[in-house]
Amino acid sequence: MAVGRLKERFWREAADEYLKRLGPYATVRVVEIDDRDSGRDEVRALAEEGADILRAIPEGAHVIALEIGGQQRSSEAFAARLEKLALDGRKQAWRS
């Protein structure tokens, strides 16, 4: 899930390549949330984007937020976390 859309062609192509590589291992669905005009009221725009994100997440889904200020993990640690979720019976793991 992402707020806004990738505008530059090279970023879209890179994202498409990663989605293609993930195909044999997982079902991935990209959900793009419209970004709000923060020029009018940034707090309100962020609250509206947040509400849109919450509405798009299926009930019971496990959410993994990828955030710039978040804790950094290696690819191996992230893969192990996803594997544990799958073994625990989680059918859906969302990343945003």
Jmol script that loads the backbone (N, CA, C; Angstrom):
load data "model"
ATOM      1  N   MET A   1       0.850  -1.152   0.000  1.00  0.00           N
ATOM      2  CA  MET A   1       0.000   0.000   0.000  1.00  0.00           C
ATOM      3  C   MET A   1       0.898   1.217   0.000  1.00  0.00           C
ATOM      4  N   ALA A   2       0.535   2.190  -0.768  1.00  0.00           N
ATOM      5  CA  ALA A   2       1.324   3.404  -0.868  1.00  0.00           C
ATOM      6  C   ALA A   2       0.400   4.600  -0.987  1.00  0.00           C
ATOM      7  N   VAL A   3       0.842   5.709  -0.434  1.00  0.00           N
ATOM      8  CA  VAL A   3       0.114   6.958  -0.613  1.00  0.00           C
ATOM      9  C   VAL A   3       0.704   7.636  -1.835  1.00  0.00           C
ATOM     10  N   GLY A   4      -0.122   7.895  -2.810  1.00  0.00           N
ATOM     11  CA  GLY A   4       0.330   8.493  -4.062  1.00  0.00           C
ATOM     12  C   GLY A   4       0.765   7.426  -5.055  1.00  0.00           C
ATOM     13  N   ARG A   5       1.201   7.895  -6.187  1.00  0.00           N
ATOM     14  CA  ARG A   5       1.624   6.983  -7.255  1.00  0.00           C
ATOM     15  C   ARG A   5       3.057   7.299  -7.644  1.00  0.00           C
ATOM     16  N   LEU A   6       3.749   6.269  -8.125  1.00  0.00           N
ATOM     17  CA  LEU A   6       5.104   6.480  -8.623  1.00  0.00           C
ATOM     18  C   LEU A   6       5.002   7.246  -9.935  1.00  0.00           C
ATOM     19  N   LYS A   7       5.634   8.379  -9.998  1.00  0.00           N
ATOM     20  CA  LYS A   7       5.516   9.226 -11.184  1.00  0.00           C
ATOM     21  C   LYS A   7       6.636   8.987 -12.186  1.00  0.00           C
ATOM     22  N   GLU A   8       7.833   8.745 -11.692  1.00  0.00           N
ATOM     23  CA  GLU A   8       8.964   8.553 -12.594  1.00  0.00           C
ATOM     24  C   GLU A   8       8.940   7.145 -13.179  1.00  0.00           C
ATOM     25  N   ARG A   9       9.202   7.074 -14.467  1.00  0.00           N
ATOM     26  CA  ARG A   9       9.154   5.793 -15.178  1.00  0.00           C
ATOM     27  C   ARG A   9      10.111   4.760 -14.575  1.00  0.00           C
ATOM     28  N   PHE A  10      11.334   5.181 -14.228  1.00  0.00           N
ATOM     29  CA  PHE A  10      12.314   4.224 -13.705  1.00  0.00           C
ATOM     30  C   PHE A  10      11.886   3.637 -12.369  1.00  0.00           C
ATOM     31  N   TRP A  11      11.163   4.401 -11.534  1.00  0.00           N
ATOM     32  CA  TRP A  11      10.662   3.852 -10.266  1.00  0.00           C
ATOM     33  C   TRP A  11       9.541   2.846 -10.522  1.00  0.00           C
ATOM     34  N   ARG A  12       8.655   3.156 -11.479  1.00  0.00           N
ATOM     35  CA  ARG A  12       7.568   2.217 -11.822  1.00  0.00           C
ATOM     36  C   ARG A  12       8.152   0.915 -12.365  1.00  0.00           C
ATOM     37  N   GLU A  13       9.162   1.032 -13.235  1.00  0.00           N
ATOM     38  CA  GLU A  13       9.791  -0.166 -13.799  1.00  0.00           C
ATOM     39  C   GLU A  13      10.479  -0.991 -12.713  1.00  0.00           C
ATOM     40  N   ALA A  14      11.143  -0.322 -11.769  1.00  0.00           N
ATOM     41  CA  ALA A  14      11.800  -1.036 -10.671  1.00  0.00           C
ATOM     42  C   ALA A  14      10.767  -1.759  -9.807  1.00  0.00           C
ATOM     43  N   ALA A  15       9.671  -1.095  -9.485  1.00  0.00           N
ATOM     44  CA  ALA A  15       8.622  -1.726  -8.683  1.00  0.00           C
ATOM     45  C   ALA A  15       8.024  -2.916  -9.419  1.00  0.00           C
ATOM     46  N   ASP A  16       7.794  -2.778 -10.711  1.00  0.00           N
ATOM     47  CA  ASP A  16       7.253  -3.883 -11.506  1.00  0.00           C
ATOM     48  C   ASP A  16       8.202  -5.080 -11.502  1.00  0.00           C
ATOM     49  N   GLU A  17       9.500  -4.811 -11.581  1.00  0.00           N
ATOM     50  CA  GLU A  17      10.488  -5.890 -11.566  1.00  0.00           C
ATOM     51  C   GLU A  17      10.460  -6.646 -10.236  1.00  0.00           C
ATOM     52  N   TYR A  18      10.397  -5.920  -9.127  1.00  0.00           N
ATOM     53  CA  TYR A  18      10.332  -6.588  -7.814  1.00  0.00           C
ATOM     54  C   TYR A  18       9.045  -7.394  -7.668  1.00  0.00           C
ATOM     55  N   LEU A  19       7.935  -6.857  -8.147  1.00  0.00           N
ATOM     56  CA  LEU A  19       6.672  -7.596  -8.080  1.00  0.00           C
ATOM     57  C   LEU A  19       6.760  -8.872  -8.910  1.00  0.00           C
ATOM     58  N   LYS A  20       7.400  -8.805 -10.068  1.00  0.00           N
ATOM     59  CA  LYS A  20       7.574  -9.985 -10.911  1.00  0.00           C
ATOM     60  C   LYS A  20       8.424 -11.038 -10.185  1.00  0.00           C
ATOM     61  N   ARG A  21       9.489 -10.597  -9.524  1.00  0.00           N
ATOM     62  CA  ARG A  21      10.361 -11.520  -8.794  1.00  0.00           C
ATOM     63  C   ARG A  21       9.657 -12.166  -7.603  1.00  0.00           C
ATOM     64  N   LEU A  22       8.737 -11.431  -6.981  1.00  0.00           N
ATOM     65  CA  LEU A  22       8.003 -11.975  -5.834  1.00  0.00           C
ATOM     66  C   LEU A  22       6.921 -12.969  -6.250  1.00  0.00           C
ATOM     67  N   GLY A  23       6.485 -12.891  -7.490  1.00  0.00           N
ATOM     68  CA  GLY A  23       5.378 -13.706  -7.995  1.00  0.00           C
ATOM     69  C   GLY A  23       5.426 -15.176  -7.648  1.00  0.00           C
ATOM     70  N   PRO A  24       6.577 -15.859  -7.815  1.00  0.00           N
ATOM     71  CA  PRO A  24       6.615 -17.279  -7.497  1.00  0.00           C
ATOM     72  C   PRO A  24       6.478 -17.588  -5.999  1.00  0.00           C
ATOM     73  N   TYR A  25       6.697 -16.590  -5.158  1.00  0.00           N
ATOM     74  CA  TYR A  25       6.736 -16.827  -3.713  1.00  0.00           C
ATOM     75  C   TYR A  25       5.533 -16.302  -2.952  1.00  0.00           C
ATOM     76  N   ALA A  26       4.845 -15.335  -3.531  1.00  0.00           N
ATOM     77  CA  ALA A  26       3.748 -14.708  -2.789  1.00  0.00           C
ATOM     78  C   ALA A  26       2.771 -14.051  -3.753  1.00  0.00           C
ATOM     79  N   THR A  27       1.558 -13.904  -3.288  1.00  0.00           N
ATOM     80  CA  THR A  27       0.571 -13.128  -4.011  1.00  0.00           C
ATOM     81  C   THR A  27       0.659 -11.709  -3.477  1.00  0.00           C
ATOM     82  N   VAL A  28       0.966 -10.780  -4.337  1.00  0.00           N
ATOM     83  CA  VAL A  28       1.153  -9.391  -3.927  1.00  0.00           C
ATOM     84  C   VAL A  28       0.137  -8.526  -4.656  1.00  0.00           C
ATOM     85  N   ARG A  29      -0.511  -7.681  -3.895  1.00  0.00           N
ATOM     86  CA  ARG A  29      -1.477  -6.741  -4.470  1.00  0.00           C
ATOM     87  C   ARG A  29      -1.051  -5.339  -4.060  1.00  0.00           C
ATOM     88  N   VAL A  30      -0.903  -4.470  -5.030  1.00  0.00           N
ATOM     89  CA  VAL A  30      -0.510  -3.094  -4.760  1.00  0.00           C
ATOM     90  C   VAL A  30      -1.768  -2.254  -4.632  1.00  0.00           C
ATOM     91  N   VAL A  31      -1.862  -1.522  -3.530  1.00  0.00           N
ATOM     92  CA  VAL A  31      -2.994  -0.626  -3.299  1.00  0.00           C
ATOM     93  C   VAL A  31      -2.425   0.779  -3.165  1.00  0.00           C
ATOM     94  N   GLU A  32      -2.867   1.668  -4.012  1.00  0.00           N
ATOM     95  CA  GLU A  32      -2.412   3.058  -3.964  1.00  0.00           C
ATOM     96  C   GLU A  32      -3.530   3.928  -3.417  1.00  0.00           C
ATOM     97  N   ILE A  33      -3.196   4.690  -2.399  1.00  0.00           N
ATOM     98  CA  ILE A  33      -4.135   5.611  -1.772  1.00  0.00           C
ATOM     99  C   ILE A  33      -3.861   7.002  -2.340  1.00  0.00           C
ATOM    100  N   ASP A  34      -4.901   7.720  -2.711  1.00  0.00           N
ATOM    101  CA  ASP A  34      -4.711   9.085  -3.230  1.00  0.00           C
ATOM    102  C   ASP A  34      -4.076   9.958  -2.163  1.00  0.00           C
ATOM    103  N   ASP A  35      -3.049  10.709  -2.571  1.00  0.00           N
ATOM    104  CA  ASP A  35      -2.478  11.648  -1.617  1.00  0.00           C
ATOM    105  C   ASP A  35      -3.348  12.893  -1.573  1.00  0.00           C
ATOM    106  N   ARG A  36      -3.456  13.457  -0.402  1.00  0.00           N
ATOM    107  CA  ARG A  36      -4.318  14.628  -0.192  1.00  0.00           C
ATOM    108  C   ARG A  36      -3.503  15.898  -0.349  1.00  0.00           C
ATOM    109  N   ASP A  37      -4.172  16.951  -0.710  1.00  0.00           N
ATOM    110  CA  ASP A  37      -3.524  18.243  -0.865  1.00  0.00           C
ATOM    111  C   ASP A  37      -3.201  18.801   0.516  1.00  0.00           C
ATOM    112  N   SER A  38      -1.923  18.733   0.884  1.00  0.00           N
ATOM    113  CA  SER A  38      -1.530  19.204   2.218  1.00  0.00           C
ATOM    114  C   SER A  38      -1.329  20.718   2.247  1.00  0.00           C
ATOM    115  N   GLY A  39      -1.475  21.383   1.099  1.00  0.00           N
ATOM    116  CA  GLY A  39      -1.329  22.825   1.056  1.00  0.00           C
ATOM    117  C   GLY A  39      -2.394  23.556   1.852  1.00  0.00           C
ATOM    118  N   ARG A  40      -3.540  22.942   1.969  1.00  0.00           N
ATOM    119  CA  ARG A  40      -4.640  23.616   2.680  1.00  0.00           C
ATOM    120  C   ARG A  40      -4.532  23.416   4.179  1.00  0.00           C
ATOM    121  N   ASP A  41      -4.396  22.189   4.637  1.00  0.00           N
ATOM    122  CA  ASP A  41      -4.307  21.885   6.066  1.00  0.00           C
ATOM    123  C   ASP A  41      -3.602  20.538   6.194  1.00  0.00           C
ATOM    124  N   GLU A  42      -2.310  20.572   6.486  1.00  0.00           N
ATOM    125  CA  GLU A  42      -1.501  19.351   6.492  1.00  0.00           C
ATOM    126  C   GLU A  42      -2.010  18.324   7.493  1.00  0.00           C
ATOM    127  N   VAL A  43      -2.409  18.754   8.673  1.00  0.00           N
ATOM    128  CA  VAL A  43      -2.895  17.821   9.695  1.00  0.00           C
ATOM    129  C   VAL A  43      -4.144  17.108   9.205  1.00  0.00           C
ATOM    130  N   ARG A  44      -5.059  17.867   8.609  1.00  0.00           N
ATOM    131  CA  ARG A  44      -6.302  17.267   8.102  1.00  0.00           C
ATOM    132  C   ARG A  44      -6.006  16.310   6.940  1.00  0.00           C
ATOM    133  N   ALA A  45      -5.096  16.718   6.029  1.00  0.00           N
ATOM    134  CA  ALA A  45      -4.741  15.874   4.881  1.00  0.00           C
ATOM    135  C   ALA A  45      -4.146  14.551   5.360  1.00  0.00           C
ATOM    136  N   LEU A  46      -3.246  14.601   6.324  1.00  0.00           N
ATOM    137  CA  LEU A  46      -2.645  13.367   6.848  1.00  0.00           C
ATOM    138  C   LEU A  46      -3.684  12.493   7.541  1.00  0.00           C
ATOM    139  N   ALA A  47      -4.609  13.095   8.255  1.00  0.00           N
ATOM    140  CA  ALA A  47      -5.667  12.327   8.919  1.00  0.00           C
ATOM    141  C   ALA A  47      -6.558  11.638   7.889  1.00  0.00           C
ATOM    142  N   GLU A  48      -6.865  12.331   6.789  1.00  0.00           N
ATOM    143  CA  GLU A  48      -7.689  11.728   5.740  1.00  0.00           C
ATOM    144  C   GLU A  48      -6.945  10.582   5.052  1.00  0.00           C
ATOM    145  N   GLU A  49      -5.649  10.770   4.781  1.00  0.00           N
ATOM    146  CA  GLU A  49      -4.856   9.691   4.185  1.00  0.00           C
ATOM    147  C   GLU A  49      -4.816   8.485   5.132  1.00  0.00           C
ATOM    148  N   GLY A  50      -4.621   8.744   6.416  1.00  0.00           N
ATOM    149  CA  GLY A  50      -4.597   7.659   7.396  1.00  0.00           C
ATOM    150  C   GLY A  50      -5.907   6.897   7.439  1.00  0.00           C
ATOM    151  N   ALA A  51      -7.014   7.615   7.385  1.00  0.00           N
ATOM    152  CA  ALA A  51      -8.328   6.966   7.380  1.00  0.00           C
ATOM    153  C   ALA A  51      -8.504   6.108   6.124  1.00  0.00           C
ATOM    154  N   ASP A  52      -8.036   6.615   4.974  1.00  0.00           N
ATOM    155  CA  ASP A  52      -8.113   5.840   3.725  1.00  0.00           C
ATOM    156  C   ASP A  52      -7.293   4.554   3.834  1.00  0.00           C
ATOM    157  N   ILE A  53      -6.115   4.653   4.436  1.00  0.00           N
ATOM    158  CA  ILE A  53      -5.259   3.476   4.611  1.00  0.00           C
ATOM    159  C   ILE A  53      -5.954   2.445   5.487  1.00  0.00           C
ATOM    160  N   LEU A  54      -6.496   2.873   6.613  1.00  0.00           N
ATOM    161  CA  LEU A  54      -7.163   1.940   7.522  1.00  0.00           C
ATOM    162  C   LEU A  54      -8.356   1.257   6.864  1.00  0.00           C
ATOM    163  N   ARG A  55      -9.108   1.989   6.032  1.00  0.00           N
ATOM    164  CA  ARG A  55     -10.253   1.389   5.337  1.00  0.00           C
ATOM    165  C   ARG A  55      -9.802   0.332   4.324  1.00  0.00           C
ATOM    166  N   ALA A  56      -8.608   0.487   3.765  1.00  0.00           N
ATOM    167  CA  ALA A  56      -8.124  -0.431   2.721  1.00  0.00           C
ATOM    168  C   ALA A  56      -7.543  -1.724   3.285  1.00  0.00           C
ATOM    169  N   ILE A  57      -7.263  -1.770   4.573  1.00  0.00           N
ATOM    170  CA  ILE A  57      -6.660  -2.963   5.173  1.00  0.00           C
ATOM    171  C   ILE A  57      -7.764  -3.961   5.529  1.00  0.00           C
ATOM    172  N   PRO A  58      -7.673  -5.188   5.010  1.00  0.00           N
ATOM    173  CA  PRO A  58      -8.699  -6.187   5.336  1.00  0.00           C
ATOM    174  C   PRO A  58      -8.704  -6.522   6.831  1.00  0.00           C
ATOM    175  N   GLU A  59      -9.881  -6.803   7.343  1.00  0.00           N
ATOM    176  CA  GLU A  59     -10.008  -7.174   8.751  1.00  0.00           C
ATOM    177  C   GLU A  59      -9.184  -8.425   9.032  1.00  0.00           C
ATOM    178  N   GLY A  60      -8.443  -8.410  10.116  1.00  0.00           N
ATOM    179  CA  GLY A  60      -7.650  -9.564  10.517  1.00  0.00           C
ATOM    180  C   GLY A  60      -6.274  -9.628   9.871  1.00  0.00           C
ATOM    181  N   ALA A  61      -5.972  -8.685   8.972  1.00  0.00           N
ATOM    182  CA  ALA A  61      -4.664  -8.694   8.310  1.00  0.00           C
ATOM    183  C   ALA A  61      -3.588  -8.255   9.289  1.00  0.00           C
ATOM    184  N   HIS A  62      -2.413  -8.831   9.147  1.00  0.00           N
ATOM    185  CA  HIS A  62      -1.252  -8.429   9.938  1.00  0.00           C
ATOM    186  C   HIS A  62      -0.539  -7.331   9.153  1.00  0.00           C
ATOM    187  N   VAL A  63      -0.317  -6.191   9.786  1.00  0.00           N
ATOM    188  CA  VAL A  63       0.251  -5.040   9.092  1.00  0.00           C
ATOM    189  C   VAL A  63       1.714  -4.878   9.464  1.00  0.00           C
ATOM    190  N   ILE A  64       2.539  -4.704   8.449  1.00  0.00           N
ATOM    191  CA  ILE A  64       3.954  -4.403   8.649  1.00  0.00           C
ATOM    192  C   ILE A  64       4.196  -3.059   7.987  1.00  0.00           C
ATOM    193  N   ALA A  65       4.457  -2.037   8.779  1.00  0.00           N
ATOM    194  CA  ALA A  65       4.675  -0.698   8.242  1.00  0.00           C
ATOM    195  C   ALA A  65       6.160  -0.500   7.964  1.00  0.00           C
ATOM    196  N   LEU A  66       6.468  -0.101   6.754  1.00  0.00           N
ATOM    197  CA  LEU A  66       7.848   0.217   6.387  1.00  0.00           C
ATOM    198  C   LEU A  66       7.969   1.734   6.439  1.00  0.00           C
ATOM    199  N   GLU A  67       8.733   2.207   7.410  1.00  0.00           N
ATOM    200  CA  GLU A  67       8.769   3.629   7.687  1.00  0.00           C
ATOM    201  C   GLU A  67      10.214   4.070   7.844  1.00  0.00           C
ATOM    202  N   ILE A  68      10.534   5.235   7.318  1.00  0.00           N
ATOM    203  CA  ILE A  68      11.912   5.719   7.297  1.00  0.00           C
ATOM    204  C   ILE A  68      12.550   5.734   8.683  1.00  0.00           C
ATOM    205  N   GLY A  69      11.810   6.104   9.695  1.00  0.00           N
ATOM    206  CA  GLY A  69      12.361   6.179  11.044  1.00  0.00           C
ATOM    207  C   GLY A  69      12.231   4.888  11.832  1.00  0.00           C
ATOM    208  N   GLY A  70      11.739   3.844  11.178  1.00  0.00           N
ATOM    209  CA  GLY A  70      11.519   2.573  11.878  1.00  0.00           C
ATOM    210  C   GLY A  70      12.801   1.790  12.088  1.00  0.00           C
ATOM    211  N   GLN A  71      12.667   0.684  12.789  1.00  0.00           N
ATOM    212  CA  GLN A  71      13.806  -0.188  13.065  1.00  0.00           C
ATOM    213  C   GLN A  71      14.249  -0.884  11.779  1.00  0.00           C
ATOM    214  N   GLN A  72      15.532  -0.790  11.484  1.00  0.00           N
ATOM    215  CA  GLN A  72      16.060  -1.409  10.272  1.00  0.00           C
ATOM    216  C   GLN A  72      16.310  -2.890  10.521  1.00  0.00           C
ATOM    217  N   ARG A  73      15.916  -3.709   9.553  1.00  0.00           N
ATOM    218  CA  ARG A  73      16.127  -5.158   9.626  1.00  0.00           C
ATOM    219  C   ARG A  73      16.782  -5.626   8.336  1.00  0.00           C
ATOM    220  N   SER A  74      17.499  -6.715   8.419  1.00  0.00           N
ATOM    221  CA  SER A  74      18.112  -7.287   7.221  1.00  0.00           C
ATOM    222  C   SER A  74      17.038  -7.994   6.398  1.00  0.00           C
ATOM    223  N   SER A  75      17.363  -8.270   5.149  1.00  0.00           N
ATOM    224  CA  SER A  75      16.440  -9.019   4.283  1.00  0.00           C
ATOM    225  C   SER A  75      16.151 -10.386   4.893  1.00  0.00           C
ATOM    226  N   GLU A  76      17.175 -10.999   5.484  1.00  0.00           N
ATOM    227  CA  GLU A  76      17.008 -12.323   6.097  1.00  0.00           C
ATOM    228  C   GLU A  76      16.047 -12.268   7.285  1.00  0.00           C
ATOM    229  N   ALA A  77      16.171 -11.232   8.112  1.00  0.00           N
ATOM    230  CA  ALA A  77      15.279 -11.089   9.274  1.00  0.00           C
ATOM    231  C   ALA A  77      13.843 -10.826   8.826  1.00  0.00           C
ATOM    232  N   PHE A  78      13.688 -10.005   7.790  1.00  0.00           N
ATOM    233  CA  PHE A  78      12.353  -9.717   7.275  1.00  0.00           C
ATOM    234  C   PHE A  78      11.730 -10.981   6.693  1.00  0.00           C
ATOM    235  N   ALA A  79      12.515 -11.744   5.938  1.00  0.00           N
ATOM    236  CA  ALA A  79      12.017 -13.000   5.356  1.00  0.00           C
ATOM    237  C   ALA A  79      11.628 -13.983   6.458  1.00  0.00           C
ATOM    238  N   ALA A  80      12.432 -14.053   7.518  1.00  0.00           N
ATOM    239  CA  ALA A  80      12.113 -14.952   8.632  1.00  0.00           C
ATOM    240  C   ALA A  80      10.804 -14.546   9.299  1.00  0.00           C
ATOM    241  N   ARG A  81      10.570 -13.245   9.427  1.00  0.00           N
ATOM    242  CA  ARG A  81       9.329 -12.755  10.032  1.00  0.00           C
ATOM    243  C   ARG A  81       8.125 -13.148   9.166  1.00  0.00           C
ATOM    244  N   LEU A  82       8.245 -12.968   7.859  1.00  0.00           N
ATOM    245  CA  LEU A  82       7.152 -13.351   6.958  1.00  0.00           C
ATOM    246  C   LEU A  82       6.912 -14.854   6.997  1.00  0.00           C
ATOM    247  N   GLU A  83       8.000 -15.643   7.068  1.00  0.00           N
ATOM    248  CA  GLU A  83       7.854 -17.096   7.136  1.00  0.00           C
ATOM    249  C   GLU A  83       7.130 -17.502   8.419  1.00  0.00           C
ATOM    250  N   LYS A  84       7.463 -16.859   9.542  1.00  0.00           N
ATOM    251  CA  LYS A  84       6.793 -17.164  10.802  1.00  0.00           C
ATOM    252  C   LYS A  84       5.303 -16.838  10.718  1.00  0.00           C
ATOM    253  N   LEU A  85       4.976 -15.715  10.100  1.00  0.00           N
ATOM    254  CA  LEU A  85       3.560 -15.369   9.936  1.00  0.00           C
ATOM    255  C   LEU A  85       2.832 -16.431   9.120  1.00  0.00           C
ATOM    256  N   ALA A  86       3.474 -16.904   8.050  1.00  0.00           N
ATOM    257  CA  ALA A  86       2.860 -17.929   7.206  1.00  0.00           C
ATOM    258  C   ALA A  86       2.678 -19.231   7.984  1.00  0.00           C
ATOM    259  N   LEU A  87       3.676 -19.607   8.767  1.00  0.00           N
ATOM    260  CA  LEU A  87       3.578 -20.838   9.546  1.00  0.00           C
ATOM    261  C   LEU A  87       2.547 -20.735  10.657  1.00  0.00           C
ATOM    262  N   ASP A  88       2.324 -19.518  11.142  1.00  0.00           N
ATOM    263  CA  ASP A  88       1.312 -19.294  12.174  1.00  0.00           C
ATOM    264  C   ASP A  88      -0.100 -19.248  11.590  1.00  0.00           C
ATOM    265  N   GLY A  89      -0.198 -19.387  10.271  1.00  0.00           N
ATOM    266  CA  GLY A  89      -1.509 -19.431   9.638  1.00  0.00           C
ATOM    267  C   GLY A  89      -2.028 -18.092   9.166  1.00  0.00           C
ATOM    268  N   ARG A  90      -1.193 -17.086   9.141  1.00  0.00           N
ATOM    269  CA  ARG A  90      -1.631 -15.783   8.630  1.00  0.00           C
ATOM    270  C   ARG A  90      -1.724 -15.851   7.120  1.00  0.00           C
ATOM    271  N   LYS A  91      -2.903 -15.599   6.599  1.00  0.00           N
ATOM    272  CA  LYS A  91      -3.095 -15.652   5.155  1.00  0.00           C
ATOM    273  C   LYS A  91      -2.723 -14.342   4.499  1.00  0.00           C
ATOM    274  N   GLN A  92      -2.831 -13.266   5.262  1.00  0.00           N
ATOM    275  CA  GLN A  92      -2.566 -11.960   4.675  1.00  0.00           C
ATOM    276  C   GLN A  92      -1.567 -11.208   5.541  1.00  0.00           C
ATOM    277  N   ALA A  93      -0.530 -10.737   4.939  1.00  0.00           N
ATOM    278  CA  ALA A  93       0.408  -9.828   5.614  1.00  0.00           C
ATOM    279  C   ALA A  93       0.527  -8.604   4.743  1.00  0.00           C
ATOM    280  N   TRP A  94       0.117  -7.485   5.256  1.00  0.00           N
ATOM    281  CA  TRP A  94       0.136  -6.249   4.487  1.00  0.00           C
ATOM    282  C   TRP A  94       1.370  -5.461   4.818  1.00  0.00           C
ATOM    283  N   ARG A  95       1.926  -4.815   3.813  1.00  0.00           N
ATOM    284  CA  ARG A  95       2.997  -3.879   4.072  1.00  0.00           C
ATOM    285  C   ARG A  95       2.559  -2.544   3.510  1.00  0.00           C
ATOM    286  N   SER A  96       2.957  -1.516   4.166  1.00  0.00           N
ATOM    287  CA  SER A  96       2.560  -0.189   3.693  1.00  0.00           C
ATOM    288  C   SER A  96       3.753   0.714   3.626  1.00  0.00           C
TER     289      SER A  96
END
end "model"
wireframe off; spacefill off
backbone 0.3
color backbone group
